[in-house]
Amino acid sequence: MIWGDIMKNLEKVYKMPVSKVYPLLVQKAEKKGRTKEEVDTIIRWLTGYSKEQLNEQLSKNADYETFFNEAPMINPNAQKITGVICGYRVEEIQDPLMQKIRWLDKLVDELAKGKSMDKILRS
């Protein structure tokens, strides 16, 4: 019973359009004096999307599952993303798709907290 509820909630997240979450990510960054361009840089670094490909994913309302499945290449340095987001250590998340979603959350969170882009992008 509980496992079924967990899976139902995961499916809701996976089917959430990235285009609905994207403005919230930008808003979070802009409230702290950061820019939409920095958010886009982070997303493109993580996923390998070009600017045009990212815009295409947003305009076609791709859900998280499609968005990450169609990503040209998850950055190999994404494995270096550590820390807590929404009460979970991102490096300990077992589900690969949920981990990618939380990586994105964590990177934007770091941006909003004032970290330099070099540190955020694990340069």
Beta strands, then each sheet from edge to edge (+ up, - down):
strand 1: 84-85
strand 2: 88-89
sheet 1: 1+ 2-
end
